[in-house]
């Protein structure tokens, strides 16, 4: 097993008032040649968006874009005609494909929204743009790791145009979570949303991450009540 530690303290940061952004990988004005991507994972932005503010209409192409609100809700509109609100406990996937325009704003006029914005390089280029959204509020039960996104189409998960799997869990202290890599040759990027976990003798605190590769499985130990995201991702 090989690992790359991504401490929270070394993330790129940008505060423009209405947006407080933390960049796990090079993005916008933040550039670190050692943090361009982890396999097909290109962007993981941890954003706090002020009430009523957000990202105006802008374009994307040939990127798989995943939005996971952690607190609050985002209002989404796009050039495919999709409009709606993405709440905490829900996940949105958008395949930009040949090109799409969209906007995302904090849906609240009084409260901040906190969200993870994640971009993956696609498996297939220039597909027809698509959008999907699903609630996992009922599925996210204590001490269970659930699949949010999968390369296999299913009613229980969201699908995306990449051989990647997203899993999330909330675990009490003292738990040991065994995880098997879903696709041979993939790595795993583990992002700690809350709490403290240990993987391969590396301690991860809130918002730390660990990239793991050259292994078929890993064990996550929780030192306190913890919530984490696992992105099972192609490495080439």
Backbone as CSV, one residue per row, in Angstrom:
resi,resn,N_x,N_y,N_z,CA_x,CA_y,CA_z,C_x,C_y,C_z
1,UNK,0.836,-1.201,0.000,0.000,0.000,0.000,0.873,1.253,0.000
2,UNK,0.547,2.176,-0.896,1.218,3.475,-0.929,0.196,4.558,-0.582
3,UNK,0.667,5.602,0.076,-0.257,6.649,0.522,0.321,8.039,0.268
4,UNK,-0.590,9.003,0.111,-0.240,10.427,0.035,-1.130,11.152,1.033
5,UNK,-0.520,11.861,1.971,-1.266,12.577,3.003,-1.540,14.009,2.539
6,UNK,-2.796,14.421,2.654,-3.216,15.768,2.270,-3.774,16.479,3.512
7,UNK,-2.921,17.134,4.307,-3.416,17.788,5.524,-4.287,19.004,5.224
8,UNK,-5.276,19.213,6.059,-6.173,20.363,5.902,-5.390,21.666,5.874
9,UNK,-4.354,21.760,6.698,-3.598,23.007,6.837,-2.853,23.400,5.570
10,UNK,-2.661,22.441,4.653,-1.923,22.734,3.428,-2.830,22.876,2.207
11,UNK,-4.134,22.962,2.434,-5.036,23.208,1.309,-4.906,24.657,0.846
12,UNK,-5.197,24.900,-0.429,-5.269,26.266,-0.908,-6.500,26.944,-0.334
13,UNK,-6.403,28.232,-0.056,-7.520,28.944,0.559,-7.771,30.254,-0.170
14,UNK,-9.061,30.590,-0.292,-9.440,31.833,-0.954,-10.679,32.391,-0.268
15,UNK,-10.579,33.608,0.239,-11.691,34.256,0.934,-12.004,35.559,0.207
16,UNK,-13.161,35.588,-0.479,-13.558,36.802,-1.200,-14.834,37.395,-0.596
17,UNK,-15.032,37.127,0.689,-16.193,37.678,1.373,-17.373,36.732,1.342
18,UNK,-18.073,36.687,0.218,-19.249,35.819,0.127,-18.878,34.346,-0.051
19,UNK,-17.618,34.086,-0.455,-17.153,32.716,-0.668,-15.857,32.478,0.092
20,UNK,-15.887,31.461,0.948,-14.674,30.998,1.618,-14.396,29.597,1.080
21,UNK,-13.330,29.481,0.277,-13.059,28.237,-0.439,-11.763,27.602,0.048
22,UNK,-11.773,26.276,0.116,-10.586,25.494,0.445,-10.364,24.497,-0.685
23,UNK,-9.178,24.535,-1.283,-8.884,23.741,-2.468,-7.952,22.588,-2.117
24,UNK,-8.408,21.355,-2.324,-7.537,20.197,-2.109,-6.522,20.046,-3.234
25,UNK,-6.889,20.549,-4.427,-6.007,20.475,-5.593,-5.926,21.853,-6.251
26,UNK,-4.922,22.035,-7.095,-4.724,23.319,-7.764,-6.018,23.760,-8.442
27,UNK,-6.390,25.022,-8.190,-7.660,25.530,-8.705,-7.618,27.051,-8.662
28,UNK,-8.151,27.674,-9.726,-8.201,29.143,-9.811,-6.791,29.702,-9.590
29,UNK,-6.626,30.615,-8.622,-5.319,31.238,-8.408,-4.379,30.379,-7.566
30,UNK,-4.889,29.286,-7.000,-4.044,28.403,-6.184,-3.387,27.359,-7.077
31,UNK,-2.056,27.287,-7.003,-1.325,26.309,-7.807,-0.239,25.650,-6.974
32,UNK,-0.261,24.328,-6.955,0.782,23.533,-6.325,1.081,22.388,-7.281
33,UNK,2.288,22.334,-7.843,2.600,21.287,-8.825,2.491,19.875,-8.266
34,UNK,2.498,19.741,-6.931,2.351,18.428,-6.304,0.886,18.067,-6.073
35,UNK,-0.007,19.023,-6.352,-1.435,18.792,-6.102,-2.256,19.202,-7.323
36,UNK,-2.036,18.496,-8.412,-2.805,18.742,-9.630,-4.031,17.831,-9.662
37,UNK,-3.836,16.573,-9.292,-4.940,15.615,-9.281,-4.492,14.378,-8.520
38,UNK,-5.452,13.538,-8.153,-5.168,12.200,-7.633,-5.901,11.236,-8.543
39,UNK,-5.159,10.616,-9.466,-5.807,9.812,-10.487,-6.775,10.673,-11.285
40,UNK,-7.999,10.192,-11.450,-9.013,10.933,-12.210,-9.711,12.008,-11.383
41,UNK,-9.355,12.124,-10.104,-9.927,13.166,-9.244,-9.170,14.468,-9.475
42,UNK,-9.840,15.448,-10.057,-9.185,16.703,-10.429,-9.434,17.830,-9.430
43,UNK,-10.640,17.909,-8.860,-11.006,19.030,-7.987,-11.783,18.507,-6.785
44,UNK,-11.435,19.000,-5.608,-12.291,18.846,-4.428,-12.231,20.165,-3.678
45,UNK,-13.280,20.960,-3.857,-13.370,22.265,-3.215,-14.369,22.194,-2.063
46,UNK,-13.954,22.695,-0.935,-14.753,22.713,0.292,-15.172,24.170,0.502
47,UNK,-16.416,24.495,0.124,-16.852,25.887,0.036,-17.875,26.249,1.105
48,UNK,-17.754,27.470,1.617,-18.801,28.087,2.426,-19.310,29.296,1.651
49,UNK,-20.607,29.285,1.328,-21.212,30.307,0.473,-22.191,31.126,1.305
50,UNK,-22.033,32.434,1.286,-22.879,33.312,2.091,-24.326,33.278,1.607
51,UNK,-25.228,33.649,2.504,-26.665,33.648,2.200,-26.957,34.458,0.941
52,UNK,-27.721,33.851,0.024,-28.148,34.529,-1.188,-27.089,34.708,-2.254
53,UNK,-25.872,34.272,-1.984,-24.772,34.442,-2.937,-24.486,33.130,-3.663
54,UNK,-23.628,33.213,-4.695,-23.293,31.992,-5.401,-22.573,32.240,-6.709
55,UNK,-22.553,31.199,-7.518,-21.822,31.203,-8.779,-22.800,31.467,-9.921
56,UNK,-22.588,32.576,-10.632,-23.440,32.900,-11.771,-23.246,31.918,-12.912
57,UNK,-24.026,32.072,-13.955,-23.994,31.143,-15.081,-22.601,31.094,-15.708
58,UNK,-22.080,29.875,-15.841,-20.733,29.671,-16.381,-20.677,28.311,-17.066
59,UNK,-19.712,28.106,-17.972,-19.677,26.870,-18.767,-18.763,25.796,-18.193
60,UNK,-19.058,24.547,-18.561,-18.184,23.399,-18.320,-18.272,22.478,-19.527
61,UNK,-17.228,21.696,-19.751,-17.312,20.613,-20.728,-16.366,19.495,-20.316
62,UNK,-16.721,18.278,-20.711,-15.901,17.085,-20.482,-15.354,16.996,-19.056
63,UNK,-16.281,17.058,-18.115,-15.943,16.885,-16.708,-17.160,16.301,-16.000
64,UNK,-16.918,15.383,-15.065,-17.980,14.871,-14.203,-17.981,15.728,-12.941
65,UNK,-19.102,16.376,-12.656,-19.183,17.353,-11.572,-20.162,16.846,-10.517
66,UNK,-19.675,16.740,-9.292,-20.472,16.214,-8.187,-20.594,17.292,-7.119
67,UNK,-21.804,17.540,-6.659,-22.050,18.511,-5.599,-22.664,17.789,-4.406
68,UNK,-22.043,17.960,-3.235,-22.528,17.337,-2.002,-22.704,18.433,-0.953
69,UNK,-23.918,18.968,-0.773,-24.132,19.958,0.287,-23.968,19.311,1.665
70,UNK,-23.203,19.952,2.531,-23.011,19.461,3.896,-23.936,20.165,4.879
71,UNK,-24.187,21.436,4.625,-25.125,22.222,5.430,-25.855,23.184,4.503
72,UNK,-27.151,23.353,4.724,-27.920,24.278,3.905,-28.328,23.662,2.580
73,UNK,-28.536,24.525,1.574,-29.043,24.067,0.280,-28.559,24.993,-0.823
74,UNK,-28.450,24.441,-2.032,-28.042,25.199,-3.211,-29.157,25.174,-4.250
75,UNK,-29.363,26.310,-4.902,-30.320,26.391,-6.005,-29.562,26.226,-7.314
76,UNK,-29.984,25.261,-8.124,-29.289,24.918,-9.367,-30.157,25.254,-10.579
77,UNK,-29.520,25.826,-11.614,-30.161,26.027,-12.916,-29.130,25.716,-13.987
78,UNK,-29.567,25.098,-15.103,-28.610,24.808,-16.164,-29.251,24.933,-17.539
79,UNK,-28.401,24.877,-18.560,-28.841,25.068,-19.945,-29.587,23.865,-20.499
80,UNK,-29.667,22.769,-19.728,-30.471,21.615,-20.129,-31.923,21.767,-19.688
81,UNK,-32.208,22.848,-18.950,-33.560,23.095,-18.479,-33.831,22.609,-17.073
82,UNK,-32.800,22.119,-16.393,-32.973,21.646,-15.024,-32.948,22.809,-14.044
83,UNK,-33.895,22.833,-13.135,-33.913,23.798,-12.042,-34.317,23.052,-10.780
84,UNK,-33.793,23.491,-9.653,-34.165,22.828,-8.410,-33.233,23.189,-7.284
85,UNK,-33.508,22.611,-6.125,-32.725,22.864,-4.923,-32.086,21.558,-4.466
86,UNK,-30.800,21.628,-4.140,-30.058,20.479,-3.627,-29.840,20.714,-2.134
87,UNK,-30.421,19.868,-1.308,-30.340,20.024,0.140,-29.247,19.146,0.734
88,UNK,-28.825,19.485,1.954,-27.922,18.601,2.684,-28.577,17.228,2.797
89,UNK,-27.787,16.186,2.565,-28.331,14.832,2.526,-28.638,14.368,1.121
90,UNK,-28.512,15.277,0.152,-28.702,14.940,-1.252,-27.373,15.077,-1.990
91,UNK,-27.303,14.468,-3.167,-26.106,14.526,-3.999,-26.539,14.818,-5.429
92,UNK,-25.759,15.639,-6.107,-26.019,15.976,-7.508,-24.840,15.524,-8.362
93,UNK,-25.140,14.949,-9.522,-24.114,14.593,-10.505,-24.474,15.236,-11.835
94,UNK,-23.498,15.884,-12.452,-23.705,16.474,-13.766,-22.547,16.075,-14.675
95,UNK,-22.866,15.462,-15.807,-21.870,15.169,-16.835,-21.866,16.339,-17.804
96,UNK,-20.772,17.101,-17.832,-20.731,18.288,-18.687,-20.632,17.915,-20.164
97,UNK,-19.945,16.815,-20.472,-19.895,16.307,-21.841,-19.518,17.351,-22.871
98,UNK,-20.339,17.468,-23.916,-20.042,18.385,-25.017,-20.186,19.851,-24.625
99,UNK,-20.755,20.115,-23.456,-20.831,21.489,-22.973,-22.153,21.811,-22.313
100,UNK,-22.081,22.507,-21.182,-23.283,22.900,-20.453,-22.985,24.192,-19.695
101,UNK,-24.010,25.013,-19.525,-23.927,26.203,-18.688,-24.783,25.966,-17.450
102,UNK,-24.292,26.408,-16.282,-25.121,26.273,-15.082,-24.767,27.358,-14.072
103,UNK,-25.653,27.503,-13.091,-25.419,28.416,-11.974,-25.806,27.706,-10.690
104,UNK,-25.163,28.100,-9.587,-25.493,27.552,-8.270,-25.409,28.669,-7.237
105,UNK,-26.514,28.848,-6.515,-26.598,29.875,-5.487,-27.054,29.263,-4.170
106,UNK,-26.614,29.865,-3.079,-27.149,29.502,-1.776,-28.649,29.783,-1.793
107,UNK,-29.449,28.766,-1.497,-30.907,28.908,-1.572,-31.488,29.670,-0.389
108,UNK,-30.682,29.903,0.648,-31.167,30.597,1.838,-30.808,32.079,1.785
109,UNK,-31.719,32.907,2.279,-31.458,34.347,2.363,-30.831,34.731,3.697
110,UNK,-30.693,33.758,4.613,-30.227,34.088,5.965,-29.065,33.229,6.462
111,UNK,-28.881,32.020,5.907,-27.884,31.091,6.439,-26.821,30.747,5.397
112,UNK,-25.586,30.528,5.865,-24.525,30.050,4.983,-24.845,28.640,4.483
113,UNK,-24.290,28.292,3.338,-24.335,26.922,2.825,-22.907,26.395,2.756
114,UNK,-22.729,25.150,3.163,-21.415,24.510,3.094,-21.526,23.308,2.169
115,UNK,-20.608,23.225,1.219,-20.749,22.200,0.181,-19.397,21.709,-0.307
116,UNK,-19.372,20.472,-0.775,-18.211,19.921,-1.471,-18.508,19.928,-2.960
117,UNK,-17.606,20.520,-3.730,-17.698,20.528,-5.187,-16.539,19.683,-5.713
118,UNK,-16.867,18.606,-6.435,-15.868,17.618,-6.837,-15.933,17.427,-8.350
119,UNK,-14.772,17.451,-8.989,-14.695,17.228,-10.430,-13.837,16.000,-10.712
120,UNK,-14.310,15.177,-11.639,-13.557,14.017,-12.110,-13.368,14.112,-13.617
121,UNK,-12.189,13.699,-14.093,-12.026,13.521,-15.528,-12.975,12.407,-15.972
122,UNK,-13.624,12.541,-17.134,-14.599,11.530,-17.560,-13.936,10.295,-18.161
123,UNK,-14.683,9.205,-18.184,-14.221,7.990,-18.859,-14.342,8.155,-20.370
124,UNK,-15.490,8.696,-20.802,-15.757,8.889,-22.228,-15.935,10.376,-22.499
125,UNK,-15.255,10.885,-23.508,-15.314,12.302,-23.839,-16.519,12.604,-24.726
126,UNK,-16.965,13.862,-24.646,-17.969,14.417,-25.567,-19.290,13.651,-25.579
127,UNK,-19.727,13.214,-24.396,-21.047,12.591,-24.311,-22.104,13.692,-24.225
128,UNK,-23.360,13.316,-24.378,-24.445,14.277,-24.228,-24.523,14.704,-22.762
129,UNK,-24.581,16.003,-22.487,-24.662,16.457,-21.093,-25.878,15.854,-20.382
130,UNK,-25.719,15.592,-19.099,-26.798,14.989,-18.317,-26.716,15.471,-16.873
131,UNK,-27.848,15.340,-16.182,-27.967,15.824,-14.806,-28.793,14.824,-14.010
132,UNK,-28.390,14.598,-12.765,-29.173,13.733,-11.888,-28.967,14.179,-10.443
133,UNK,-29.927,13.831,-9.610,-29.914,14.247,-8.210,-30.666,13.202,-7.396
134,UNK,-30.178,12.938,-6.179,-30.822,11.911,-5.366,-30.630,12.218,-3.883
135,UNK,-31.647,11.897,-3.093,-31.564,12.047,-1.644,-31.085,10.746,-1.010
136,UNK,-30.168,10.886,-0.048,-29.667,9.733,0.698,-29.939,9.885,2.196
137,UNK,-30.869,10.772,2.544,-31.151,11.049,3.959,-31.579,9.793,4.703
138,UNK,-32.422,8.987,4.089,-32.906,7.776,4.750,-31.847,6.681,4.763
139,UNK,-30.990,6.662,3.755,-29.991,5.597,3.634,-28.799,5.795,4.564
140,UNK,-28.502,7.060,4.916,-27.331,7.347,5.744,-27.631,7.037,7.208
141,UNK,-27.419,5.786,7.581,-27.670,5.334,8.946,-26.345,5.206,9.697
142,UNK,-26.362,5.349,11.021,-25.118,5.254,11.802,-24.402,3.924,11.592
143,UNK,-23.080,4.006,11.502,-22.205,2.835,11.428,-22.429,1.976,10.188
144,UNK,-22.848,2.630,9.101,-22.990,1.944,7.823,-22.336,2.779,6.725
145,UNK,-21.542,2.121,5.896,-20.947,2.777,4.736,-21.873,2.541,3.552
146,UNK,-22.375,3.617,2.955,-23.307,3.460,1.841,-22.703,4.022,0.554
147,UNK,-23.129,3.465,-0.560,-22.674,3.920,-1.870,-23.587,5.034,-2.359
148,UNK,-22.988,6.167,-2.710,-23.727,7.305,-3.248,-23.726,7.295,-4.773
149,UNK,-22.555,7.030,-5.347,-22.352,7.140,-6.792,-21.591,5.910,-7.262
150,UNK,-21.991,5.390,-8.421,-21.390,4.159,-8.923,-21.301,4.210,-10.444
151,UNK,-20.337,3.480,-11.042,-20.298,3.375,-12.503,-21.328,2.386,-13.046
152,UNK,-22.028,1.703,-12.135,-23.077,0.747,-12.515,-24.434,1.401,-12.269
153,UNK,-25.286,1.441,-13.271,-26.585,2.089,-13.134,-27.481,1.282,-12.197
154,UNK,-28.077,1.990,-11.226,-28.911,1.353,-10.216,-29.900,2.374,-9.673
155,UNK,-31.053,1.900,-9.210,-32.033,2.796,-8.600,-31.555,3.310,-7.244
156,UNK,-30.598,2.614,-6.640,-30.159,2.963,-5.290,-29.046,4.000,-5.258
157,UNK,-28.389,4.224,-6.395,-27.250,5.135,-6.442,-27.354,6.044,-7.661
158,UNK,-26.503,7.053,-7.689,-26.342,7.883,-8.873,-25.266,7.273,-9.769
159,UNK,-25.388,7.511,-11.060,-24.417,7.003,-12.034,-23.558,8.151,-12.532
160,UNK,-22.291,7.854,-12.858,-21.460,8.857,-13.510,-20.583,8.201,-14.565
161,UNK,-20.079,9.047,-15.454,-19.305,8.609,-16.610,-17.833,8.445,-16.220
162,UNK,-17.599,7.511,-15.295,-16.234,7.203,-14.860,-16.299,5.936,-14.006
163,UNK,-15.207,5.176,-13.988,-15.158,3.950,-13.179,-14.814,4.306,-11.735
164,UNK,-15.656,5.134,-11.143,-15.436,5.635,-9.789,-16.656,5.341,-8.925
165,UNK,-16.404,5.148,-7.643,-17.467,4.894,-6.676,-17.295,5.841,-5.496
166,UNK,-18.381,6.498,-5.103,-18.373,7.384,-3.937,-19.142,6.706,-2.807
167,UNK,-18.519,6.614,-1.643,-19.167,6.030,-0.471,-19.027,6.993,0.703
168,UNK,-20.021,6.983,1.596,-19.995,7.868,2.758,-20.527,7.118,3.966
169,UNK,-20.003,7.474,5.138,-20.489,6.847,6.359,-20.305,7.732,7.565
170,UNK,-21.179,7.538,8.549,-21.079,8.178,9.862,-20.849,7.069,10.885
171,UNK,-19.709,7.108,11.566,-19.347,6.011,12.457,-19.010,6.519,13.858
172,UNK,-19.446,5.750,14.855,-19.118,6.056,16.238,-17.637,5.793,16.498
173,UNK,-17.138,6.302,17.614,-15.755,6.055,18.008,-15.531,4.563,18.240
174,UNK,-14.315,4.108,17.918,-13.957,2.723,18.178,-14.394,1.738,17.117
175,UNK,-14.854,2.229,15.976,-15.279,1.343,14.889,-14.115,1.071,13.935
176,UNK,-14.162,-0.094,13.300,-13.168,-0.475,12.297,-13.913,-0.795,11.007
177,UNK,-13.631,-0.032,9.966,-14.348,-0.159,8.700,-13.411,-0.769,7.662
178,UNK,-13.777,-1.939,7.170,-12.988,-2.604,6.133,-13.542,-2.187,4.765
179,UNK,-12.654,-1.732,3.896,-13.086,-1.270,2.578,-12.286,-1.977,1.495
180,UNK,-12.993,-2.578,0.536,-12.366,-3.219,-0.620,-12.472,-2.305,-1.832
181,UNK,-11.356,-2.098,-2.524,-11.353,-1.301,-3.745,-12.319,-1.931,-4.747
182,UNK,-13.194,-1.095,-5.330,-14.279,-1.617,-6.167,-13.821,-2.050,-7.557
183,UNK,-12.868,-1.319,-8.124,-12.402,-1.615,-9.475,-10.906,-1.896,-9.430
184,UNK,-10.450,-3.049,-9.911,-9.017,-3.365,-9.879,-8.178,-2.252,-10.501
185,UNK,-7.109,-1.882,-9.815,-6.233,-0.818,-10.293,-6.599,0.558,-9.780
186,UNK,-7.800,0.692,-9.219,-8.199,1.979,-8.652,-7.451,2.263,-7.355
187,UNK,-7.411,3.542,-7.000,-6.979,3.959,-5.683,-8.187,4.456,-4.916
188,UNK,-7.955,4.976,-3.714,-9.041,5.542,-2.908,-8.565,6.841,-2.287
189,UNK,-9.432,7.843,-2.334,-9.169,9.135,-1.701,-10.163,9.264,-0.559
190,UNK,-9.650,9.285,0.673,-10.511,9.339,1.853,-10.452,10.743,2.427
191,UNK,-11.611,11.399,2.500,-11.716,12.780,2.975,-12.546,12.783,4.257
192,UNK,-11.950,13.278,5.343,-12.632,13.289,6.635,-13.457,14.573,6.755
193,UNK,-14.769,14.408,6.774,-15.666,15.559,6.888,-15.738,16.033,8.338
194,UNK,-15.885,15.094,9.251,-15.908,15.390,10.685,-15.206,14.261,11.426
195,UNK,-14.571,14.594,12.558,-14.020,13.568,13.421,-12.550,13.292,13.205
196,UNK,-12.121,12.121,13.680,-10.727,11.688,13.595,-10.707,10.203,13.246
197,UNK,-9.940,9.844,12.210,-9.807,8.438,11.827,-8.331,8.109,11.653
198,UNK,-8.048,6.814,11.604,-6.679,6.357,11.367,-6.686,5.326,10.247
199,UNK,-5.765,5.505,9.286,-5.610,4.585,8.164,-4.129,4.275,8.008
200,UNK,-3.770,3.006,8.096,-2.374,2.602,7.890,-1.425,3.418,8.776
201,UNK,-1.825,3.607,10.035,-1.047,4.339,11.048,-0.956,5.843,10.797
202,UNK,-1.725,6.357,9.832,-1.796,7.800,9.608,-3.080,8.328,10.234
203,UNK,-2.953,9.317,11.109,-4.113,9.912,11.765,-4.626,11.065,10.911
204,UNK,-5.926,11.037,10.622,-6.569,12.085,9.835,-7.571,12.815,10.708
205,UNK,-7.399,14.128,10.805,-8.342,14.968,11.523,-9.351,15.572,10.551
206,UNK,-10.251,16.365,11.080,-11.293,16.998,10.270,-10.696,17.709,9.059
207,UNK,-11.214,17.361,7.873,-10.844,17.931,6.574,-9.469,17.488,6.081
208,UNK,-8.776,16.613,6.799,-7.597,15.959,6.234,-8.049,14.917,5.218
209,UNK,-7.128,14.504,4.349,-7.429,13.451,3.379,-6.208,12.567,3.192
210,UNK,-6.465,11.356,2.707,-5.390,10.418,2.410,-5.679,9.746,1.080
211,UNK,-4.708,9.808,0.169,-4.794,9.064,-1.075,-4.103,7.723,-0.895
212,UNK,-4.783,6.652,-1.253,-4.262,5.297,-1.076,-4.274,4.593,-2.427
213,UNK,-3.176,3.906,-2.768,-3.134,3.174,-4.032,-2.180,1.990,-3.914
214,UNK,-2.126,1.182,-4.954,-1.354,-0.064,-4.949,-1.796,-0.981,-3.808
215,UNK,-3.103,-1.107,-3.647,-3.668,-2.009,-2.656,-5.064,-2.413,-3.114
216,UNK,-5.550,-3.525,-2.599,-6.904,-3.972,-2.942,-7.891,-3.716,-1.812
217,UNK,-7.381,-3.275,-0.649,-8.266,-3.027,0.484,-7.585,-2.098,1.478
218,UNK,-8.363,-1.573,2.397,-7.826,-0.727,3.452,-8.759,-0.789,4.655
219,UNK,-8.236,-0.374,5.806,-9.007,-0.365,7.045,-9.025,1.044,7.612
220,UNK,-10.210,1.510,7.962,-10.388,2.833,8.562,-10.835,2.638,10.004
221,UNK,-10.072,3.191,10.952,-10.414,3.112,12.367,-10.856,4.487,12.850
222,UNK,-11.962,4.546,13.560,-12.481,5.823,14.044,-12.070,6.049,15.495
223,UNK,-11.437,7.197,15.756,-11.025,7.546,17.115,-12.100,8.335,17.849
224,UNK,-13.033,8.895,17.099,-14.186,9.590,17.677,-15.309,9.554,16.653
225,UNK,-16.470,10.087,17.019,-17.578,10.140,16.074,-17.092,10.806,14.791
226,UNK,-17.199,10.104,13.664,-16.571,10.572,12.425,-17.477,10.371,11.225
227,UNK,-17.332,11.279,10.289,-18.025,11.195,9.004,-16.981,11.353,7.913
228,UNK,-16.969,10.434,6.949,-15.949,10.514,5.906,-16.511,10.087,4.562
229,UNK,-15.827,10.555,3.519,-16.164,10.257,2.130,-15.017,9.467,1.520
230,UNK,-15.345,8.367,0.834,-14.348,7.587,0.103,-14.638,7.721,-1.388
231,UNK,-13.641,8.161,-2.145,-13.748,8.233,-3.600,-12.826,7.168,-4.176
232,UNK,-13.422,6.119,-4.709,-12.712,4.989,-5.322,-12.483,5.380,-6.780
233,UNK,-11.220,5.606,-7.159,-10.957,6.381,-8.370,-9.887,5.736,-9.255
234,UNK,-10.080,5.736,-10.594,-9.012,5.250,-11.479,-7.739,6.067,-11.298
235,UNK,-6.606,5.380,-11.316,-5.325,6.054,-11.122,-4.638,6.382,-12.442
236,UNK,-5.199,5.913,-13.555,-4.591,6.225,-14.848,-5.686,6.367,-15.893
